[in-house]
Amino acid sequence: MSTLIDKKDDTFLGTNLKGMMMTLLAQWNGYMDEGRAATEFAEIRQSDMRVFGQLRGRVMKLSDIHRELGFSRQAAQQAVDRLAGHGVLQVALAQGSRRDKVVSVTEKGQRLRTLAAVQIRQIEEGCADVIGEDGKEQLRALLVRLVEGQRRS
């Protein structure tokens, strides 16, 4: 097998969906980090924000968090512990279980969610400025289909 990348692969690798989504997510995460810098949430790690964001306000089992994010159980536990230390999450035993833990958002965490909602709306407005309101809604619909399709497969 050749180690050289042909022009077709080079073009593909430059414009593949995953790569472009990663670029956008990095830009958006940077924007959100900057907006959080002057708040009570400035000390929260960007990687921990990924865990916080994945909750989207849901009460979740700790084991489900690590599966959804593709993290090791230990990494998810450490991130949740740090977020609990910042007062934005709380951890409790699942009802009827001596072992399973559930994670939920605290009142302080709800303030962080409010800040995130403002920032995400601004990001979406920026998208609409580039691709139009209809384009933004088409993109949302396509992403919903992709997410749902991935869950089923």
Backbone as CSV, one residue per row, in Angstrom:
resi,resn,N_x,N_y,N_z,CA_x,CA_y,CA_z,C_x,C_y,C_z
1,MET,0.846,-1.178,0.000,0.000,0.000,0.000,0.889,1.239,0.000
2,SER,0.587,2.166,-0.852,1.373,3.387,-0.986,1.093,4.322,0.190
3,THR,2.111,5.026,0.608,1.941,6.002,1.679,1.682,7.398,1.143
4,LEU,1.706,7.550,-0.174,1.439,8.849,-0.775,-0.063,9.081,-0.853
5,ILE,-0.463,10.306,-0.665,-1.877,10.672,-0.761,-2.098,11.238,-2.153
6,ASP,-3.050,10.650,-2.867,-3.310,11.176,-4.212,-4.172,12.439,-4.116
7,LYS,-4.305,13.129,-5.242,-5.022,14.403,-5.278,-6.465,14.250,-4.803
8,LYS,-7.110,13.144,-5.162,-8.497,12.911,-4.766,-8.610,12.836,-3.236
9,ASP,-7.709,12.070,-2.601,-7.730,11.969,-1.139,-7.339,13.294,-0.493
10,ASP,-6.384,13.988,-1.085,-5.953,15.261,-0.538,-7.118,16.248,-0.512
11,THR,-7.871,16.317,-1.597,-9.047,17.193,-1.668,-10.090,16.759,-0.645
12,PHE,-10.344,15.463,-0.584,-11.322,14.933,0.368,-10.924,15.273,1.807
13,LEU,-9.666,15.045,2.151,-9.216,15.298,3.519,-9.279,16.783,3.871
14,GLY,-9.193,17.631,2.880,-9.283,19.070,3.127,-10.693,19.574,3.341
15,THR,-11.687,18.818,2.861,-13.076,19.284,2.959,-14.011,18.217,3.530
16,ASN,-13.489,17.272,4.290,-14.369,16.236,4.837,-15.246,16.799,5.954
17,LEU,-16.407,16.215,6.140,-17.381,16.714,7.105,-16.817,16.758,8.518
18,LYS,-16.167,15.704,8.924,-15.631,15.630,10.283,-14.627,16.753,10.529
19,GLY,-13.711,16.925,9.613,-12.694,17.964,9.773,-13.290,19.358,9.834
20,MET,-14.254,19.634,8.947,-14.865,20.956,8.940,-15.692,21.187,10.216
21,MET,-16.372,20.137,10.685,-17.131,20.271,11.930,-16.188,20.506,13.107
22,MET,-15.053,19.828,13.109,-14.073,20.032,14.175,-13.543,21.460,14.161
23,THR,-13.322,22.015,12.981,-12.857,23.395,12.863,-13.890,24.356,13.430
24,LEU,-15.147,24.175,13.038,-16.210,25.035,13.555,-16.356,24.891,15.064
25,LEU,-16.334,23.664,15.557,-16.475,23.457,17.002,-15.329,24.107,17.771
26,ALA,-14.128,24.017,17.248,-12.984,24.663,17.909,-13.177,26.176,17.957
27,GLN,-13.650,26.760,16.856,-13.894,28.206,16.826,-14.989,28.582,17.818
28,TRP,-16.077,27.824,17.806,-17.198,28.125,18.695,-16.818,27.917,20.157
29,ASN,-16.072,26.860,20.451,-15.633,26.627,21.827,-14.718,27.755,22.294
30,GLY,-13.836,28.228,21.409,-12.969,29.351,21.752,-13.772,30.601,22.069
31,TYR,-14.796,30.856,21.258,-15.682,32.002,21.491,-16.367,31.868,22.856
32,MET,-16.845,30.679,23.156,-17.543,30.471,24.423,-16.574,30.568,25.604
33,ASP,-15.362,30.061,25.438,-14.348,30.177,26.492,-14.052,31.651,26.789
34,GLU,-13.913,32.454,25.734,-13.660,33.887,25.909,-14.805,34.547,26.666
35,GLY,-16.019,34.192,26.325,-17.190,34.773,26.987,-17.324,34.352,28.434
36,ARG,-16.800,33.207,28.763,-16.877,32.680,30.131,-15.740,33.243,30.997
37,ALA,-14.698,33.781,30.347,-13.478,34.192,31.052,-13.724,35.258,32.121
38,ALA,-14.660,36.144,31.914,-14.905,37.233,32.856,-16.075,36.927,33.799
39,THR,-16.416,35.659,33.934,-17.561,35.284,34.770,-17.109,34.412,35.940
40,GLU,-18.047,34.045,36.755,-17.768,33.151,37.881,-17.379,31.745,37.411
41,PHE,-17.508,31.486,36.120,-17.221,30.163,35.562,-15.872,30.098,34.843
42,ALA,-15.069,31.128,35.005,-13.812,31.246,34.254,-12.852,30.091,34.502
43,GLU,-12.888,29.501,35.678,-11.917,28.465,36.029,-12.290,27.070,35.529
44,ILE,-13.455,26.924,34.920,-13.874,25.611,34.437,-13.110,25.287,33.157
45,ARG,-12.511,24.118,33.129,-11.741,23.679,31.958,-12.651,23.518,30.745
46,GLN,-12.079,23.790,29.578,-12.852,23.616,28.339,-13.279,22.160,28.180
47,SER,-12.409,21.225,28.538,-12.762,19.809,28.414,-13.898,19.439,29.361
48,ASP,-13.954,20.073,30.525,-15.054,19.815,31.453,-16.350,20.440,30.941
49,MET,-16.229,21.548,30.213,-17.421,22.155,29.617,-18.063,21.212,28.604
50,ARG,-17.246,20.394,27.948,-17.793,19.407,27.014,-18.703,18.429,27.754
51,VAL,-18.274,18.010,28.926,-19.093,17.110,29.743,-20.359,17.831,30.196
52,PHE,-20.202,19.052,30.681,-21.353,19.835,31.136,-22.348,20.037,29.996
53,GLY,-21.835,20.400,28.847,-22.696,20.634,27.685,-23.428,19.389,27.238
54,GLN,-22.791,18.239,27.373,-23.415,16.984,26.951,-24.652,16.667,27.796
55,LEU,-24.664,17.116,29.027,-25.831,16.874,29.885,-27.076,17.585,29.348
56,ARG,-26.870,18.781,28.792,-27.971,19.607,28.278,-29.132,19.692,29.271
57,GLY,-28.775,19.779,30.561,-29.787,19.934,31.607,-30.428,18.643,32.064
58,ARG,-30.079,17.527,31.427,-30.683,16.239,31.789,-30.045,15.679,33.063
59,VAL,-30.802,14.902,33.795,-30.248,14.094,34.871,-29.798,12.800,34.211
60,MET,-28.517,12.455,34.395,-27.962,11.283,33.705,-27.170,10.418,34.668
61,LYS,-27.164,9.136,34.368,-26.276,8.233,35.090,-24.845,8.544,34.662
62,LEU,-23.938,8.460,35.599,-22.531,8.711,35.291,-22.044,7.760,34.199
63,SER,-22.500,6.525,34.230,-22.072,5.550,33.217,-22.550,5.934,31.817
64,ASP,-23.689,6.594,31.726,-24.191,7.033,30.415,-23.367,8.204,29.870
65,ILE,-22.883,9.049,30.763,-22.064,10.190,30.328,-20.805,9.682,29.646
66,HIS,-20.137,8.758,30.275,-18.871,8.290,29.685,-19.128,7.557,28.375
67,ARG,-20.241,6.857,28.257,-20.553,6.170,26.991,-20.878,7.170,25.888
68,GLU,-21.693,8.163,26.188,-22.081,9.156,25.175,-20.883,9.940,24.658
69,LEU,-19.948,10.250,25.536,-18.804,11.062,25.149,-17.626,10.253,24.638
70,GLY,-17.662,8.953,24.849,-16.544,8.129,24.429,-15.325,8.302,25.326
71,PHE,-15.555,8.749,26.547,-14.485,8.885,27.530,-14.376,7.597,28.315
72,SER,-13.243,7.409,28.965,-13.141,6.313,29.927,-14.012,6.673,31.129
73,ARG,-14.413,5.674,31.865,-15.223,5.898,33.065,-14.475,6.820,34.035
74,GLN,-13.176,6.586,34.166,-12.361,7.373,35.077,-12.306,8.841,34.645
75,ALA,-12.122,9.104,33.365,-12.061,10.486,32.866,-13.394,11.198,33.087
76,ALA,-14.493,10.499,32.834,-15.814,11.092,33.052,-16.015,11.400,34.530
77,GLN,-15.635,10.468,35.391,-15.763,10.664,36.839,-14.943,11.869,37.297
78,GLN,-13.730,12.001,36.790,-12.876,13.130,37.175,-13.476,14.454,36.719
79,ALA,-13.992,14.486,35.495,-14.607,15.724,34.988,-15.834,16.086,35.820
80,VAL,-16.665,15.101,36.116,-17.859,15.348,36.932,-17.451,15.830,38.320
81,ASP,-16.432,15.220,38.901,-15.955,15.651,40.229,-15.475,17.102,40.198
82,ARG,-14.739,17.480,39.135,-14.270,18.864,39.030,-15.458,19.824,38.884
83,LEU,-16.433,19.435,38.045,-17.618,20.282,37.858,-18.431,20.391,39.145
84,ALA,-18.503,19.311,39.897,-19.179,19.355,41.200,-18.396,20.279,42.142
85,GLY,-17.070,20.235,42.063,-16.244,21.127,42.868,-16.468,22.597,42.541
86,HIS,-16.833,22.881,41.303,-17.161,24.255,40.892,-18.603,24.603,41.259
87,GLY,-19.354,23.618,41.740,-20.723,23.869,42.176,-21.763,23.880,41.079
88,VAL,-21.405,23.402,39.874,-22.378,23.431,38.768,-23.085,22.095,38.564
89,LEU,-22.536,21.025,39.148,-23.172,19.706,39.100,-23.244,19.138,40.505
90,GLN,-24.175,18.230,40.679,-24.227,17.459,41.915,-24.357,15.992,41.549
91,VAL,-23.821,15.160,42.412,-23.818,13.725,42.190,-24.523,13.066,43.372
92,ALA,-25.419,12.122,43.059,-26.139,11.394,44.097,-26.300,9.948,43.660
93,LEU,-26.610,9.098,44.608,-26.905,7.712,44.257,-28.234,7.658,43.521
94,ALA,-28.297,6.820,42.513,-29.547,6.631,41.779,-30.570,5.990,42.715
95,GLN,-31.810,6.393,42.544,-32.871,5.857,43.381,-32.926,4.343,43.251
96,GLY,-32.931,3.663,44.385,-33.010,2.208,44.386,-31.698,1.503,44.084
97,SER,-30.602,2.226,44.069,-29.309,1.626,43.761,-28.302,1.977,44.848
98,ARG,-27.431,1.046,45.120,-26.342,1.312,46.063,-25.052,1.673,45.330
99,ARG,-25.089,1.569,44.015,-23.865,1.715,43.235,-23.952,2.786,42.161
100,ASP,-25.046,2.838,41.418,-25.167,3.777,40.306,-25.317,5.207,40.803
101,LYS,-24.577,6.113,40.148,-24.645,7.525,40.493,-25.346,8.288,39.384
102,VAL,-26.117,9.285,39.771,-26.744,10.178,38.805,-26.180,11.576,38.986
103,VAL,-26.082,12.268,37.888,-25.503,13.609,37.852,-26.597,14.577,37.429
104,SER,-26.696,15.694,38.132,-27.687,16.708,37.769,-27.075,18.093,37.922
105,VAL,-27.735,19.057,37.308,-27.269,20.442,37.295,-27.799,21.155,38.540
106,THR,-26.928,21.926,39.186,-27.307,22.706,40.364,-27.884,24.059,39.936
107,GLU,-28.290,24.851,40.925,-28.771,26.203,40.631,-27.665,27.035,39.977
108,LYS,-26.439,26.919,40.483,-25.311,27.615,39.857,-25.092,27.101,38.435
109,GLY,-25.260,25.807,38.238,-25.148,25.226,36.904,-26.204,25.758,35.953
110,GLN,-27.388,26.067,36.483,-28.435,26.654,35.643,-28.010,28.041,35.156
111,ARG,-27.263,28.779,35.984,-26.744,30.085,35.541,-25.739,29.893,34.407
112,LEU,-24.933,28.861,34.504,-23.988,28.548,33.422,-24.738,28.161,32.159
113,ARG,-25.808,27.401,32.296,-26.618,27.037,31.127,-27.220,28.279,30.472
114,THR,-27.641,29.250,31.279,-28.204,30.495,30.741,-27.154,31.246,29.941
115,LEU,-25.932,31.348,30.487,-24.833,31.984,29.761,-24.566,31.242,28.447
116,ALA,-24.526,29.921,28.517,-24.279,29.121,27.314,-25.380,29.343,26.275
117,ALA,-26.628,29.446,26.720,-27.739,29.656,25.784,-27.573,30.971,25.035
118,VAL,-27.164,32.023,25.743,-26.934,33.324,25.098,-25.830,33.190,24.052
119,GLN,-24.732,32.539,24.428,-23.603,32.388,23.510,-23.978,31.533,22.297
120,ILE,-24.709,30.453,22.518,-25.094,29.569,21.415,-26.046,30.290,20.460
121,ARG,-26.955,31.105,21.009,-27.823,31.895,20.133,-26.991,32.828,19.250
122,GLN,-25.956,33.431,19.822,-25.087,34.323,19.042,-24.337,33.541,17.964
123,ILE,-23.897,32.350,18.303,-23.232,31.501,17.305,-24.201,31.175,16.174
124,GLU,-25.432,30.821,16.526,-26.420,30.487,15.499,-26.778,31.703,14.657
125,GLU,-26.800,32.889,15.268,-27.038,34.111,14.492,-25.901,34.321,13.489
126,GLY,-24.671,34.022,13.919,-23.532,34.114,13.011,-23.649,33.136,11.852
127,CYS,-24.159,31.949,12.140,-24.398,30.967,11.067,-25.416,31.502,10.080
128,ALA,-26.506,32.065,10.609,-27.561,32.603,9.742,-27.032,33.760,8.896
129,ASP,-26.100,34.533,9.447,-25.512,35.629,8.668,-24.775,35.086,7.445
130,VAL,-24.204,33.891,7.565,-23.427,33.309,6.470,-24.303,32.498,5.514
131,ILE,-25.176,31.653,6.058,-25.943,30.734,5.201,-27.437,31.043,5.151
132,GLY,-27.847,32.100,5.807,-29.249,32.489,5.813,-30.035,31.723,6.865
133,GLU,-31.166,32.282,7.245,-32.014,31.655,8.268,-32.519,30.292,7.797
134,ASP,-32.951,30.206,6.534,-33.416,28.920,6.006,-32.285,27.896,5.987
135,GLY,-31.096,28.331,5.589,-29.942,27.432,5.574,-29.611,26.916,6.962
136,LYS,-29.695,27.812,7.957,-29.423,27.413,9.342,-30.424,26.352,9.798
137,GLU,-31.690,26.566,9.477,-32.716,25.596,9.893,-32.590,24.281,9.120
138,GLN,-32.189,24.348,7.854,-31.922,23.118,7.099,-30.746,22.364,7.712
139,LEU,-29.706,23.087,8.086,-28.553,22.465,8.729,-28.968,21.799,10.029
140,ARG,-29.779,22.469,10.838,-30.252,21.894,12.091,-31.032,20.596,11.826
141,ALA,-31.926,20.635,10.841,-32.733,19.452,10.521,-31.850,18.290,10.066
142,LEU,-30.852,18.594,9.253,-29.939,17.541,8.788,-29.121,16.968,9.943
143,LEU,-28.665,17.823,10.828,-27.892,17.339,11.982,-28.755,16.481,12.904
144,VAL,-30.001,16.866,13.096,-30.916,16.047,13.901,-31.056,14.665,13.271
145,ARG,-31.240,14.623,11.958,-31.345,13.323,11.264,-30.079,12.498,11.442
146,LEU,-28.925,13.138,11.325,-27.665,12.410,11.495,-27.523,11.873,12.917
147,VAL,-27.819,12.698,13.903,-27.706,12.261,15.299,-28.654,11.093,15.566
148,GLU,-29.883,11.219,15.117,-30.854,10.136,15.331,-30.442,8.879,14.579
149,GLY,-29.938,9.036,13.373,-29.492,7.882,12.588,-28.311,7.175,13.224
150,GLN,-27.399,7.932,13.816,-26.237,7.332,14.481,-26.651,6.569,15.731
151,ARG,-27.656,7.069,16.431,-28.133,6.380,17.636,-28.709,5.012,17.288
152,ARG,-29.359,4.934,16.126,-29.999,3.669,15.723,-29.008,2.655,15.186
153,SER,-27.877,3.144,14.667,-26.940,2.196,14.049,-25.915,1.662,15.027
